[in-house]
Amino acid sequence: MMLPVRDHEHQERFDYSRFIAGICLSETFVALKKELEKLYGSSGEDELNSSRLAFQDALYALISEQDLEFKKPLAVFGKG
């Protein structure tokens, strides 16, 4: 039986994915995404595209709000 390899890069990716999942499941993210979907939907975008753009923009906004810099350990920001 082989054990999984967990190196520094793996741990860093795991920490980022956990952090981003926390954002995506937050009430703030869900509310912002819904608000943006309404806004983008009323601008004539097709539903699939407006939903994707709303997700992307909401995620970007909340990552920016946290002042997260990729390629730095989350522990530096007190998130890990």
C-alpha positions as CSV (number, residue, x, y, z in Angstrom):
1,M,0.0,0.0,0.0
2,M,1.3,3.4,-0.9
3,L,0.8,6.5,1.3
4,P,0.0,9.8,-0.4
5,V,2.8,12.2,-0.8
6,R,2.1,15.5,1.1
7,D,4.8,18.1,0.4
8,H,4.8,21.8,0.9
9,E,3.1,22.6,-2.4
10,H,0.4,20.0,-1.7
11,Q,-0.3,21.6,1.6
12,E,-0.3,25.1,0.1
13,R,-2.9,24.0,-2.5
14,F,-4.9,22.3,0.1
15,D,-5.0,25.4,2.3
16,Y,-6.0,27.6,-0.7
17,S,-8.7,25.3,-1.7
18,R,-10.1,25.2,1.8
19,F,-10.0,29.0,2.0
20,I,-11.7,29.4,-1.3
21,A,-14.3,26.8,-0.5
22,G,-15.0,28.8,2.7
23,I,-15.6,31.9,0.7
24,C,-17.9,30.1,-1.8
25,L,-20.0,28.7,0.9
26,S,-20.3,31.9,2.9
27,E,-23.6,33.9,3.1
28,T,-21.8,37.0,1.8
29,F,-20.6,35.2,-1.3
30,V,-24.0,33.7,-2.1
31,A,-25.8,37.0,-1.6
32,L,-23.3,38.9,-3.8
33,K,-23.4,36.2,-6.5
34,K,-27.2,36.4,-6.6
35,E,-27.2,40.2,-6.8
36,L,-24.6,40.1,-9.6
37,E,-26.6,37.4,-11.5
38,K,-29.7,39.7,-11.4
39,L,-27.6,42.7,-12.6
40,Y,-25.9,40.7,-15.4
41,G,-29.1,38.9,-16.4
42,S,-30.9,42.2,-16.9
43,S,-28.0,43.5,-19.1
44,G,-28.9,41.0,-21.8
45,E,-26.2,38.4,-21.1
46,D,-27.3,34.8,-21.5
47,E,-28.1,33.0,-18.3
48,L,-25.1,30.6,-18.3
49,N,-22.7,33.4,-19.0
50,S,-24.2,35.8,-16.5
51,S,-24.1,33.1,-13.8
52,R,-20.4,32.3,-14.6
53,L,-19.4,36.0,-14.6
54,A,-21.3,36.6,-11.3
55,F,-19.5,33.7,-9.7
56,Q,-16.2,34.8,-11.0
57,D,-16.7,38.5,-10.0
58,A,-18.1,37.6,-6.5
59,L,-15.1,35.3,-5.8
60,Y,-12.6,37.9,-7.0
61,A,-14.2,40.6,-4.9
62,L,-14.1,38.5,-1.7
63,I,-10.6,37.3,-2.3
64,S,-9.5,40.9,-2.9
65,E,-11.3,41.9,0.3
66,Q,-9.3,39.4,2.2
67,D,-6.1,40.9,0.6
68,L,-5.1,37.4,-0.3
69,E,-1.8,37.1,-2.3
70,F,-1.4,33.8,-4.1
71,K,2.0,32.1,-3.9
72,K,2.3,33.2,-0.2
73,P,1.4,30.8,2.6
74,L,-2.0,31.4,4.0
75,A,-0.5,31.4,7.5
76,V,1.3,34.7,6.6
77,F,-2.2,36.2,6.4
78,G,-3.5,34.5,9.5
79,K,-5.8,32.3,7.4
80,G,-4.0,28.9,7.7
